[in-house]
Amino acid sequence: MSDFTTSQIRDTNPSPYDQIFLVTQETVNKAFRRMWAIADPSSPLVTFNYKSHGQHLGGDLDAPQIELNVYGQNNVQLYYHLKFLTGQMELYIDPDSDDTKVFSLVDWDIVFPVVIGSETYKPGDSEYSEHAAKFDGFPNGTFSIAKLFIAASSISGGATFDQKRSYFGGLDWDNQPGELKENFGMFISKWINTMSDKKENILGYSVVGSDPSEINGVAPTFVPTSIDHYNYPWIEPGSSSTSGQDGLDQNAFCYLTMADFTKPPEIAGLTYSGPFVDKDNGATFCMNSNIFWDTWLLPLLQEINMQTMVNPDTPYLAFANDSGAVYVSCEYHIGNNDSNVSASDSTFAWTRSIDGDGKPSWTWSSSIPPATNEVVDENRVWTVSSSETSQSNTTLTFDEGGKKISIVGQNTFHFEFHDEASWGGGSGGFTATTDWHLNFAIGEVNDGGLQITRIPDPEGVSASTTTGTEFIYGFYHEDTFIDYCENVDSSLSYYFDSNISWITNSLISALQNQNQLVLPGNGVFLMENARFNKRGDLLVDLLYNGTPAPPSPHAKNVQHNIYAGYVKNPKEGVPETQKWLPEKWAKLPARAALASVKSKEPSPVKSIKATIPRG
């Protein structure tokens, strides 16, 4: 692995936030460039043209750019570049005369220090429907929309642009008349306010849940309920430096979200832990292991702990009518058959453990008290006793740097009887060990989201295998130890194949809309290359699917096929932003169909029968 990949997997930590989106400065600027490239020629993104009382400032603009400020960002979060391709301005230079000065604006780059503003639109607000149309898969009216934008008020006024960072085409701006500077600032303020009015100062939109269960009934704890923003520095992996640098393309703008109405930190920010993004991975989504595992997946999988147990029932013992024999039966059932017991009970909860390298795994175990029985003949010279015990354990692990989730389980079941009589005696029974496994993997699908599906076992490999030893003394057996093994294996395999559909349906659906973040140009993200870091956080690369920019933006009388390399989304009724997908997404599998849910019937009691003859 590269140094970046190794550090991303080994070091990154999204805490204290539940989910974070990180988008590099370069990716945001590419999104702005797409927005500029497809904008109407009259847009303030493309053309600057203002007149006022004999003064004029006009020209063609290049694509806007931002420069993230990673230090001192409580005051200045980013710098915004207003760049001229062509243009000219004529401004008054003296308040007491009509004297003007004409300047060329070619290659001017006016840089503003700005802060990020935020607004939330709730159902019923005037602009809600317009923004809600950007999101696919959410019932309209069940969510609010958080908008992050460059706050116009923070950059209004000629005195607020950063003269040292700006470039005036070689002009010595320090020595220009104060009246001219003031008039120039007035024109810039008009442009800024027009940008705001035209909603072309947007950094992104995201869903915020007011009722998360309506937005994602499968995993309501995934729905953001608050959003902070922050600039995350790029530090070269392996570098001895502990600090980053302003303005690097790999610096990342972060959307920091809490879920389930958990209170966010009082001061927004993310402590540097390792590189989430780089030049080749321009955007990344990270879900904290706390909500992926502890809050969502582990409680869901407690069902498997409950239903894979082999539970001993009271052994059957009875004398034949003539007391010439004792009928013995090992009684057991697989899984839960008590309606008062629920998989959500703490009895079936997982226990987290951390290895010496800091990687978590989860285990569960159960040791059921022995089930016993005893019979004594009427002459009290013959006693037969029987007992059954069962121990179960399950371990859940994930592939660090990979996408596989593995669950392995084992059950050890022991049955024995003792025959004690004045003429002698003996014992018999068996010990059986069942080993089973389930494997799942996270993968991307052609709707841009993720799903978790079960990995089928190879041909000839069973999900459950039972082996053990049998010891027999002095009895005839109607059923054999092999019958027990086959019963357990067939029951567990049937359960895995037919009765966990409500679990697998949740795995298929829960991550369907985690990519719903809209950037400038109304582009959305498509998810790819899901994997786990060492902590068990879910990391996902994000591919920006903004409208492709034409090769020669704003060239007159030139027709461009901006959708070259894209295919039409086969899904009907999607927002405009998602009607076209990159070709490689069309080749991805569709989201798996949801299976019909079959509830597990109460497990019948099964028996292994034997007869102990007198003497």
Backbone torsions as a table, in degrees:
resi	resn	phi	psi	omega
1	MET	NA	151.3	175.6
2	SER	-68.7	163.6	177.2
3	ASP	-58.6	-39.0	179.0
4	PHE	-62.5	-50.6	-177.6
5	THR	-62.2	-42.9	179.7
6	THR	-60.2	-46.6	-178.8
7	SER	-69.2	-37.5	178.2
8	GLN	-61.2	-42.5	-178.7
9	ILE	-74.7	-38.3	-171.9
10	ARG	-86.6	-28.0	-165.7
11	ASP	-116.1	-27.4	-168.6
12	THR	-67.4	150.1	-176.7
13	ASN	-154.2	116.0	-177.9
14	PRO	-84.0	-4.9	-176.1
15	SER	-60.4	145.4	11.1
16	PRO	-90.0	9.1	-175.5
17	TYR	-86.6	154.8	-178.9
18	ASP	-80.2	-41.7	179.7
19	GLN	-145.2	142.9	178.6
20	ILE	-136.6	142.8	168.1
21	PHE	-109.1	129.8	175.8
22	LEU	-120.7	126.9	-176.6
23	VAL	-127.6	122.1	-176.6
24	THR	-65.7	156.2	175.1
25	GLN	-53.7	-41.5	179.8
26	GLU	-62.3	-40.2	-179.6
27	THR	-67.7	-41.3	176.7
28	VAL	-61.6	-42.5	-179.6
29	ASN	-67.0	-34.8	175.1
30	LYS	-64.3	-37.5	178.2
31	ALA	-66.3	-42.5	175.3
32	PHE	-60.7	-39.4	-178.9
33	ARG	-66.0	-38.6	176.2
34	ARG	-62.7	-44.2	-179.6
35	MET	-60.9	-42.3	178.7
36	TRP	-65.8	-41.1	-174.4
37	ALA	-66.3	-32.2	-177.5
38	ILE	-102.3	3.1	-179.2
39	ALA	-69.5	153.3	174.3
40	ASP	-61.7	142.0	-178.3
41	PRO	-57.2	-20.1	178.9
42	SER	-88.2	-3.5	-177.2
43	SER	-64.6	146.1	174.8
44	PRO	-66.0	-10.8	171.9
45	LEU	-71.7	-25.1	-170.8
46	VAL	-108.7	-37.3	-172.5
47	THR	-130.0	135.5	175.1
48	PHE	-115.0	115.6	-175.5
49	ASN	-152.1	100.9	-178.2
50	TYR	-135.0	140.9	175.4
51	LYS	-128.9	145.8	179.0
52	SER	-161.8	114.6	171.4
53	HIS	51.5	49.6	176.3
54	GLY	86.0	-1.7	177.5
55	GLN	-105.6	154.8	-178.4
56	HIS	-148.5	140.7	173.2
57	LEU	-142.0	119.4	-178.5
58	GLY	-155.4	153.4	178.3
59	GLY	172.7	175.4	176.5
60	ASP	-95.0	137.9	-175.2
61	LEU	-103.5	146.6	169.6
62	ASP	-83.2	171.6	178.9
63	ALA	-60.2	139.0	178.1
64	PRO	-68.5	155.9	177.3
65	GLN	-136.6	152.7	171.6
66	ILE	-118.9	157.9	177.8
67	GLU	-132.9	114.0	-174.5
68	LEU	-75.6	138.1	178.7
69	ASN	-105.6	110.1	-176.2
70	VAL	-91.5	-12.2	177.4
71	TYR	-121.4	138.0	-176.2
72	GLY	71.0	25.5	-173.2
73	GLN	-77.3	-5.1	173.1
74	ASN	-65.8	-25.5	179.2
75	ASN	-103.0	-44.3	179.8
76	VAL	-128.9	117.8	-176.7
77	GLN	-93.7	-30.5	177.2
78	LEU	-158.5	164.9	174.1
79	TYR	-112.1	133.4	-178.2
80	TYR	-107.2	130.5	-177.3
81	HIS	-103.6	117.7	171.3
82	LEU	-98.8	111.3	-170.0
83	LYS	-116.6	129.6	179.2
84	PHE	-97.6	134.0	170.5
85	LEU	-87.5	-46.6	178.1
86	THR	-138.8	170.5	173.4
87	GLY	144.9	170.3	-179.1
88	GLN	-153.0	149.1	174.8
89	MET	-135.4	146.7	175.2
90	GLU	-128.3	117.7	-173.6
91	LEU	-132.5	150.8	173.4
92	TYR	-67.3	144.5	-179.0
93	ILE	-114.7	-7.0	-177.5
94	ASP	-144.4	126.2	-178.3
95	PRO	-66.6	-15.5	-176.2
96	ASP	-103.8	8.7	179.3
97	SER	-147.3	172.2	177.7
98	ASP	-97.2	16.2	179.9
99	ASP	-67.5	135.0	179.0
100	THR	-123.9	167.0	175.7
101	LYS	-134.0	138.0	-179.0
102	VAL	-105.6	133.8	-179.8
103	PHE	-127.6	148.0	166.3
104	SER	-84.3	137.9	179.1
105	LEU	-102.3	7.9	-177.5
106	VAL	-58.7	126.4	176.5
107	ASP	69.8	12.0	174.8
108	TRP	-67.3	143.9	179.4
109	ASP	-135.9	102.3	-177.5
110	ILE	-96.1	122.9	-172.3
111	VAL	-112.2	127.5	-178.8
112	PHE	-113.0	132.3	168.0
113	PRO	-80.3	127.6	-174.4
114	VAL	-135.0	165.3	170.7
115	VAL	-117.1	165.0	-178.4
116	ILE	-96.3	129.4	173.8
117	GLY	-98.8	163.1	178.2
118	SER	-142.5	145.4	175.3
119	GLU	-137.9	151.6	176.4
120	THR	-122.7	128.8	176.9
121	TYR	-104.2	126.4	179.8
122	LYS	-104.7	157.8	176.5
123	PRO	-52.3	131.7	-177.9
124	GLY	100.9	-20.9	175.8
125	ASP	-66.9	153.2	-171.5
126	SER	-60.8	-35.4	-176.6
127	GLU	-98.0	5.4	-174.0
128	TYR	-61.9	-50.0	-174.7
129	SER	-61.8	-37.6	179.3
130	GLU	-59.8	-44.2	-177.6
131	HIS	-79.2	-34.1	-178.4
132	ALA	-61.8	-28.1	-179.3
133	ALA	-65.6	-13.9	179.7
134	LYS	-76.1	-16.4	-171.8
135	PHE	-109.8	137.0	-178.0
136	ASP	-107.8	141.7	171.2
137	GLY	92.8	-2.5	179.9
138	PHE	-110.0	134.7	176.8
139	PRO	-62.8	126.9	-178.2
140	ASN	-60.1	135.6	177.7
141	GLY	92.7	-3.3	-178.2
142	THR	-99.7	0.4	-176.0
143	PHE	-143.7	159.0	171.2
144	SER	-101.3	167.6	-177.9
145	ILE	-124.7	124.9	175.9
146	ALA	-95.4	129.1	179.1
147	LYS	-116.0	128.2	173.3
148	LEU	-106.6	135.2	-175.1
149	PHE	-149.2	161.2	174.1
150	ILE	-75.9	114.5	-173.2
151	ALA	-70.8	117.0	-177.3
152	ALA	-61.3	-37.0	-176.9
153	SER	-63.9	-23.4	-176.7
154	SER	-80.7	-11.3	-178.3
155	ILE	-127.0	12.2	177.7
156	SER	-76.4	147.2	177.0
157	GLY	97.5	136.9	-175.2
158	GLY	-64.5	-21.9	-175.6
159	ALA	-79.8	-6.6	-170.9
160	THR	-95.3	-11.4	177.1
161	PHE	-77.6	151.7	-174.8
162	ASP	-85.5	103.8	-174.6
163	GLN	-64.6	-35.4	-177.4
164	LYS	-69.9	-33.3	-179.9
165	ARG	-84.6	-19.8	-176.5
166	SER	-80.2	158.8	177.4
167	TYR	-127.8	128.8	-174.0
168	PHE	-111.4	36.1	176.5
169	GLY	63.0	30.5	-179.4
170	GLY	90.9	-6.4	179.9
171	LEU	-74.9	139.3	176.3
172	ASP	-81.8	92.8	-174.4
173	TRP	-67.7	-30.3	-179.1
174	ASP	-58.6	-33.9	-174.0
175	ASN	-96.2	12.4	176.7
176	GLN	-83.4	152.0	-178.6
177	PRO	-60.0	146.4	179.7
178	GLY	-61.0	-36.8	178.4
179	GLU	-61.7	-41.9	179.8
180	LEU	-63.9	-43.5	179.8
181	LYS	-61.4	-40.4	-179.4
182	GLU	-65.8	-43.7	178.9
183	ASN	-65.9	-37.7	176.4
184	PHE	-61.1	-43.8	177.9
185	GLY	-60.6	-34.5	178.4
186	MET	-63.2	-43.5	179.4
187	PHE	-65.9	-40.9	179.1
188	ILE	-62.2	-40.0	178.9
189	SER	-62.5	-39.7	178.2
190	LYS	-62.4	-41.9	179.5
191	TRP	-63.7	-44.0	-179.7
192	ILE	-59.6	-44.9	-179.0
193	ASN	-67.2	-34.4	176.3
194	THR	-65.6	-42.0	176.5
195	MET	-56.8	-43.2	-179.7
196	SER	-66.3	-44.1	-179.8
197	ASP	-62.6	-34.2	-179.1
198	LYS	-85.8	1.1	179.3
199	LYS	59.4	38.8	179.1
200	GLU	-109.8	24.6	176.1
201	ASN	-117.4	22.2	-172.7
202	ILE	-84.1	132.9	173.9
203	LEU	-94.5	-22.9	178.6
204	GLY	167.1	158.6	173.9
205	TYR	-122.8	147.9	174.5
206	SER	-147.2	154.0	175.8
207	VAL	-74.7	140.4	171.2
208	VAL	-127.2	129.2	-173.3
209	GLY	-87.4	123.1	169.6
210	SER	-92.8	-26.4	171.8
211	ASP	-137.9	82.1	-172.5
212	PRO	-56.1	-30.4	-177.5
213	SER	-66.9	-26.2	177.1
214	GLU	-80.1	-27.4	-179.8
215	ILE	-78.5	-44.4	-179.5
216	ASN	-140.9	89.0	-177.6
217	GLY	-65.8	-24.3	-179.5
218	VAL	-75.9	-40.5	-178.3
219	ALA	-142.4	70.8	-179.0
220	PRO	-61.2	-22.6	-179.8
221	THR	-72.6	-4.9	176.8
222	PHE	-87.9	-16.2	-172.3
223	VAL	-77.3	125.3	178.5
224	PRO	-61.0	137.1	174.6
225	THR	-117.6	-5.0	171.5
226	SER	-156.0	153.2	-179.2
227	ILE	-135.7	128.6	168.1
228	ASP	-112.2	169.8	175.2
229	HIS	-137.5	152.6	-171.5
230	TYR	-164.3	153.5	176.1
231	ASN	-103.5	123.3	-174.6
232	TYR	-104.4	127.1	-173.2
233	PRO	-77.5	154.0	169.2
234	TRP	-93.9	126.1	172.9
235	ILE	-126.7	124.6	-176.5
236	GLU	-57.7	125.2	177.6
237	PRO	-56.4	135.2	-179.0
238	GLY	86.4	-6.4	-179.2
239	SER	-74.4	148.0	176.3
240	SER	-78.7	-11.0	-179.4
241	SER	-70.9	143.3	177.0
242	THR	-111.3	6.9	-179.2
243	SER	-133.4	152.7	179.9
244	GLY	-95.1	-159.2	-175.9
245	GLN	-144.4	136.2	178.0
246	ASP	-62.1	146.3	169.3
247	GLY	83.8	-0.1	-180.0
248	LEU	-72.2	141.1	179.3
249	ASP	-59.7	-27.6	-178.1
250	GLN	-85.1	-9.5	172.3
251	ASN	-59.3	148.1	-171.0
252	ALA	-122.9	137.4	169.6
253	PHE	-86.5	127.4	-173.1
254	CYS	-110.7	135.9	166.1
255	TYR	-102.0	111.6	-173.8
256	LEU	-106.3	116.1	-172.7
257	THR	-120.2	146.6	168.6
258	MET	-108.8	154.5	-179.5
259	ALA	-124.9	167.4	174.7
260	ASP	58.2	28.0	178.0
261	PHE	61.8	23.3	172.8
262	THR	-67.6	137.5	-176.6
263	LYS	-70.8	129.1	178.5
264	PRO	-74.0	166.4	176.5
265	PRO	-58.7	149.9	179.7
266	GLU	-63.1	-37.3	177.3
267	ILE	-113.0	118.0	-178.0
268	ALA	-64.6	140.1	177.8
269	GLY	163.9	159.5	-179.9
270	LEU	-133.3	114.5	179.5
271	THR	-62.8	135.8	-179.9
272	TYR	-64.9	128.4	178.4
273	SER	-123.8	-31.9	-177.2
274	GLY	173.6	173.4	-175.7
275	PRO	-82.0	119.3	174.1
276	PHE	-84.4	-32.5	-175.0
277	VAL	-135.1	158.2	171.7
278	ASP	-147.1	-166.5	-176.7
279	LYS	-64.2	-33.3	-178.4
280	ASP	-87.0	-19.7	177.8
281	ASN	-119.4	83.8	-169.9
282	GLY	-75.1	-13.1	178.3
283	ALA	-152.8	140.8	-178.1
284	THR	-140.4	141.8	171.4
285	PHE	-108.3	138.1	178.0
286	CYS	-135.2	125.4	175.8
287	MET	-106.9	126.6	-178.0
288	ASN	-61.2	138.2	-179.5
289	SER	-58.6	-27.0	-178.6
290	ASN	-60.7	-41.6	-178.9
291	ILE	-90.6	-27.1	178.6
292	PHE	-68.6	-48.5	-176.6
293	TRP	-92.0	-63.1	-168.7
294	ASP	-66.7	-40.3	-175.7
295	THR	-86.7	-34.3	-173.8
296	TRP	-110.6	-65.1	-166.0
297	LEU	-72.7	-43.7	-176.4
298	LEU	-63.1	-46.0	175.3
299	PRO	-58.7	-36.9	178.5
300	LEU	-62.2	-39.2	-175.3
301	LEU	-85.8	-0.1	173.4
302	GLN	-61.3	-27.6	176.1
303	GLU	-54.6	-39.3	-178.3
304	ILE	-68.5	-38.5	176.0
305	ASN	-58.7	-44.4	-177.1
306	MET	-67.5	-41.1	-170.3
307	GLN	-89.3	-3.7	177.2
308	THR	-102.8	0.9	177.5
309	MET	-70.5	142.5	168.0
310	VAL	-101.1	112.4	-172.6
311	ASN	-99.4	123.4	176.2
312	PRO	-73.7	137.9	170.5
313	ASP	-108.2	168.1	-178.4
314	THR	-60.2	123.5	179.8
315	PRO	-61.1	145.6	178.4
316	TYR	-89.5	129.3	175.2
317	LEU	-137.8	132.4	177.3
318	ALA	-158.6	140.2	175.8
319	PHE	-77.6	145.4	170.4
320	ALA	-67.1	161.3	-175.3
321	ASN	-56.3	-34.7	-178.6
322	ASP	-94.9	9.0	-177.9
323	SER	56.2	24.6	177.9
324	GLY	-87.3	-4.7	-179.6
325	ALA	-162.4	163.6	173.6
326	VAL	-121.4	129.8	176.5
327	TYR	-89.1	128.1	-177.2
328	VAL	-120.5	139.4	175.9
329	SER	-143.9	125.2	171.5
330	CYS	-79.4	120.3	-175.1
331	GLU	-112.0	134.6	179.9
332	TYR	-158.0	161.8	170.9
333	HIS	-140.2	154.8	-175.0
334	ILE	-107.3	125.9	-178.8
335	GLY	82.1	-169.3	-174.4
336	ASN	-92.8	134.3	171.8
337	ASN	-128.9	24.2	179.4
338	ASP	-114.4	114.5	-177.2
339	SER	-65.2	-15.3	178.9
340	ASN	-85.6	-5.5	-179.6
341	VAL	-105.2	134.2	-178.7
342	SER	-123.0	148.0	178.1
343	ALA	-63.1	-20.8	179.6
344	SER	-79.1	-6.7	179.5
345	ASP	-62.1	146.2	-179.5
346	SER	-62.0	-18.7	177.1
347	THR	-55.0	-31.0	-174.4
348	PHE	-105.6	11.0	-175.8
349	ALA	-74.4	148.9	179.0
350	TRP	-81.4	152.8	175.4
351	THR	-115.1	129.1	-178.2
352	ARG	-86.2	139.3	173.4
353	SER	-136.5	153.1	-178.0
354	ILE	-120.8	129.6	178.9
355	ASP	-81.3	179.2	-175.7
356	GLY	-63.6	-18.5	179.5
357	ASP	-95.4	0.3	178.5
358	GLY	91.9	7.0	-179.1
359	LYS	-90.8	131.1	-179.7
360	PRO	-85.2	156.0	166.0
361	SER	-146.4	172.4	-175.4
362	TRP	-134.9	140.8	-179.3
363	THR	-133.1	160.2	173.4
364	TRP	-146.1	144.7	177.7
365	SER	-147.8	156.2	179.1
366	SER	-149.5	135.9	173.8
367	SER	-125.7	110.9	-173.9
368	ILE	-85.4	134.4	177.8
369	PRO	-57.0	147.0	-178.0
370	PRO	-58.5	143.0	170.8
371	ALA	-101.4	124.0	-172.4
372	THR	-128.9	162.4	174.5
373	ASN	-156.6	158.1	179.3
374	GLU	-153.8	139.7	173.8
375	VAL	-130.0	146.5	179.1
376	VAL	-129.8	134.3	-178.7
377	ASP	-70.4	167.4	-173.3
378	GLU	-65.9	-21.2	178.1
379	ASN	-91.7	-2.6	177.3
380	ARG	58.4	37.9	176.0
381	VAL	-116.1	-3.5	-176.8
382	TRP	-137.4	118.8	-180.0
383	THR	-123.1	131.6	174.9
384	VAL	-125.2	126.3	178.7
385	SER	-122.7	156.6	-178.3
386	SER	-147.7	149.0	177.7
387	SER	-147.7	155.3	177.4
388	GLU	-135.9	138.8	174.1
389	THR	-133.2	156.7	-179.7
390	SER	-149.4	132.8	173.4
391	GLN	-125.0	134.0	179.6
392	SER	-126.5	147.4	172.8
393	ASN	-150.1	150.6	-178.5
394	THR	-137.5	142.8	177.1
395	THR	-130.3	133.3	178.4
396	LEU	-117.8	128.4	179.5
397	THR	-134.5	167.5	175.0
398	PHE	-134.5	159.1	178.1
399	ASP	-85.2	114.0	175.6
400	GLU	-64.1	122.7	-176.6
401	GLY	83.0	-0.5	-179.7
402	GLY	-124.2	-168.8	-173.3
403	LYS	-122.0	9.5	-174.4
404	LYS	-93.4	139.5	173.4
405	ILE	-117.6	125.2	-176.7
406	SER	-119.3	135.3	173.8
407	ILE	-124.1	123.2	175.7
408	VAL	-122.8	143.2	-179.3
409	GLY	-136.9	159.0	178.1
410	GLN	-145.3	141.6	173.0
411	ASN	-130.8	133.4	174.3
412	THR	-114.8	120.6	-177.5
413	PHE	-118.1	130.7	-178.9
414	HIS	-126.5	128.3	175.7
415	PHE	-125.3	136.0	176.3
416	GLU	-151.2	155.5	172.9
417	PHE	-134.0	158.6	178.5
418	HIS	-131.4	130.0	-177.3
419	ASP	-110.6	110.6	-177.7
420	GLU	-122.2	121.1	-177.8
421	ALA	-148.8	165.2	-178.4
422	SER	-65.1	-20.1	-178.7
423	TRP	-99.1	5.5	178.9
424	GLY	134.2	-155.4	-179.6
425	GLY	170.8	-170.2	-179.9
426	GLY	177.9	-165.9	-179.0
427	SER	-153.9	166.1	178.6
428	GLY	-162.5	173.8	178.8
429	GLY	147.2	-160.8	179.4
430	PHE	-158.6	160.1	170.6
431	THR	-125.7	127.8	-177.3
432	ALA	-127.8	138.7	177.5
433	THR	-119.0	123.5	179.0
434	THR	-106.4	124.8	173.9
435	ASP	-113.5	128.7	179.9
436	TRP	-135.3	164.8	-178.8
437	HIS	-152.3	151.9	170.4
438	LEU	-136.8	136.4	178.1
439	ASN	-125.4	137.5	178.1
440	PHE	-128.9	160.5	176.8
441	ALA	-143.5	144.3	173.7
442	ILE	-89.7	132.9	179.1
443	GLY	-143.9	158.1	178.0
444	GLU	-87.0	152.9	179.7
445	VAL	-130.1	169.7	-168.8
446	ASN	-78.9	6.0	170.7
447	ASP	-95.0	4.3	176.3
448	GLY	94.4	-9.5	-179.3
449	GLY	-102.3	-159.3	-178.5
450	LEU	-124.7	161.5	169.4
451	GLN	-146.4	157.2	174.6
452	ILE	-115.0	123.6	-178.6
453	THR	-128.8	157.2	177.8
454	ARG	-73.8	137.4	175.6
455	ILE	-86.1	119.3	-180.0
456	PRO	-64.0	147.5	175.1
457	ASP	-74.5	149.0	176.8
458	PRO	-60.2	158.4	178.4
459	GLU	-54.1	128.9	177.2
460	GLY	87.0	-2.4	178.6
461	VAL	-102.4	124.5	-179.3
462	SER	-92.0	145.6	178.4
463	ALA	-70.5	-18.5	-178.0
464	SER	-138.4	134.4	178.9
465	THR	-136.7	126.4	-179.7
466	THR	-117.1	130.2	178.0
467	THR	-136.5	170.3	177.3
468	GLY	164.8	-160.5	-178.0
469	THR	-132.3	150.2	180.0
470	GLU	-126.0	136.7	174.8
471	PHE	-125.5	133.1	-171.8
472	ILE	-127.8	134.2	173.7
473	TYR	-147.7	122.0	168.2
474	GLY	63.9	31.3	175.4
475	PHE	-147.2	158.5	176.0
476	TYR	-99.9	138.8	-177.8
477	HIS	-116.4	123.0	173.7
478	GLU	-74.5	-34.8	176.3
479	ASP	-116.9	154.8	-176.2
480	THR	-113.9	168.6	175.1
481	PHE	-56.7	-34.6	179.6
482	ILE	-62.3	-34.1	178.5
483	ASP	-61.9	-40.9	178.0
484	TYR	-60.8	-49.0	-177.9
485	CYS	-58.0	-46.0	-178.1
486	GLU	-67.9	-37.3	178.9
487	ASN	-62.0	-46.4	-178.1
488	VAL	-65.1	-47.9	-177.2
489	ASP	-63.7	-41.9	-179.0
490	SER	-69.2	-36.1	179.6
491	SER	-67.0	-44.7	-179.5
492	LEU	-68.1	-42.5	179.5
493	SER	-62.4	-40.0	177.5
494	TYR	-63.9	-41.8	178.8
495	TYR	-61.1	-46.2	-179.4
496	PHE	-63.9	-36.9	-175.6
497	ASP	-83.1	-27.8	-167.9
498	SER	-124.6	-18.8	-170.6
499	ASN	-119.3	5.3	178.2
500	ILE	-108.7	22.2	-176.2
501	SER	-64.7	-31.5	179.2
502	TRP	-69.0	-27.4	173.9
503	ILE	-73.8	-50.0	-176.9
504	THR	-65.9	-32.7	175.5
505	ASN	-62.3	-39.8	177.5
506	SER	-64.6	-40.5	179.9
507	LEU	-65.3	-34.8	179.5
508	ILE	-69.3	-37.0	-168.5
509	SER	-97.8	-24.8	-166.9
510	ALA	-62.2	-35.1	-175.3
511	LEU	-101.8	24.4	-173.0
512	GLN	-68.4	-35.6	-171.4
513	ASN	-121.2	22.6	-179.5
514	GLN	-70.4	-10.4	179.9
515	ASN	-90.6	11.4	-172.9
516	GLN	-83.0	76.3	172.2
517	LEU	-132.1	127.8	-175.0
518	VAL	-108.8	129.0	-178.2
519	LEU	-104.6	176.7	176.6
520	PRO	-51.7	143.1	-177.2
521	GLY	84.9	6.7	178.2
522	ASN	61.7	25.1	175.3
523	GLY	-78.6	155.4	175.5
524	VAL	-121.0	170.9	179.7
525	PHE	-100.8	146.6	169.9
526	LEU	-113.3	138.2	-174.2
527	MET	-92.4	141.4	177.1
528	GLU	-153.9	160.1	174.5
529	ASN	56.1	54.3	175.6
530	ALA	-71.3	139.7	177.3
531	ARG	-161.2	167.7	180.0
532	PHE	-104.7	140.0	169.9
533	ASN	-85.7	-177.1	-174.6
534	LYS	-61.5	-34.1	-179.4
535	ARG	-73.6	-13.3	-173.5
536	GLY	90.7	7.9	171.8
537	ASP	-69.0	146.1	177.2
538	LEU	-88.3	121.0	177.0
539	LEU	-109.0	135.8	-179.4
540	VAL	-140.3	128.1	172.1
541	ASP	-71.4	145.7	179.8
542	LEU	-118.2	125.6	175.4
543	LEU	-100.3	122.3	-179.4
544	TYR	-74.5	126.2	-176.4
545	ASN	-112.1	48.0	175.5
546	GLY	-72.8	161.7	178.0
547	THR	-56.9	126.7	-177.9
548	PRO	-60.1	141.1	178.8
549	ALA	-83.6	143.4	175.9
550	PRO	-68.5	154.9	-177.5
551	PRO	-67.2	-27.1	179.4
552	SER	-127.8	78.9	-174.9
553	PRO	-57.5	137.2	172.1
554	HIS	64.8	14.2	174.6
555	ALA	-72.4	128.7	-176.0
556	LYS	-71.1	142.1	174.6
557	ASN	60.9	26.2	176.8
558	VAL	-118.6	123.5	179.4
559	GLN	-94.6	133.3	-178.8
560	HIS	-122.7	139.1	170.2
561	ASN	-90.8	90.8	-174.7
562	ILE	-74.1	-7.0	-179.4
563	TYR	-102.9	17.3	174.6
564	ALA	-61.8	131.9	-177.3
565	GLY	86.8	1.6	178.9
566	TYR	-117.5	155.0	175.3
567	VAL	-126.6	155.9	-178.1
568	LYS	-72.2	135.8	179.1
569	ASN	-64.8	123.6	-179.1
570	PRO	-70.0	-15.0	-178.5
571	LYS	-77.1	129.9	-178.7
572	GLU	-82.4	152.2	171.8
573	GLY	73.7	18.3	179.6
574	VAL	-83.1	157.4	177.6
575	PRO	-60.7	160.8	-179.1
576	GLU	-53.7	-36.1	-177.2
577	THR	-66.8	-14.4	-174.9
578	GLN	-120.2	15.9	-178.0
579	LYS	-76.6	-16.6	179.0
580	TRP	-125.8	138.7	-178.4
581	LEU	-128.3	147.9	173.3
582	PRO	-57.1	148.7	-175.7
583	GLU	-55.0	-38.1	-175.9
584	LYS	-65.9	-25.5	178.8
585	TRP	-72.3	-30.4	177.8
586	ALA	-64.9	-22.3	-178.3
587	LYS	-89.3	-8.8	178.4
588	LEU	-73.7	157.3	177.8
589	PRO	-67.4	151.3	173.3
590	ALA	-71.8	160.4	175.6
591	ARG	-61.2	135.4	-177.0
592	ALA	-60.5	144.4	177.2
593	ALA	-69.5	144.1	177.4
594	LEU	-74.4	136.6	-179.9
595	ALA	-84.0	154.5	173.6
596	SER	-67.7	138.5	-175.2
597	VAL	-86.6	121.4	176.2
598	LYS	-113.0	113.7	179.7
599	SER	-71.4	146.5	-179.3
600	LYS	-74.6	124.4	177.3
601	GLU	-71.2	152.2	175.3
602	PRO	-52.8	132.8	-175.0
603	SER	-70.1	125.7	178.7
604	PRO	-70.9	151.2	175.5
605	VAL	-73.8	130.4	179.1
606	LYS	-109.2	156.4	-173.5
607	SER	-133.1	144.5	167.2
608	ILE	-118.6	112.0	-168.1
609	LYS	-101.6	148.6	175.7
610	ALA	-150.2	164.2	177.4
611	THR	-129.1	129.9	178.0
612	ILE	-105.0	113.7	-179.6
613	PRO	-76.5	151.8	176.4
614	ARG	-69.3	131.1	176.8
615	GLY	70.4	NA	NA
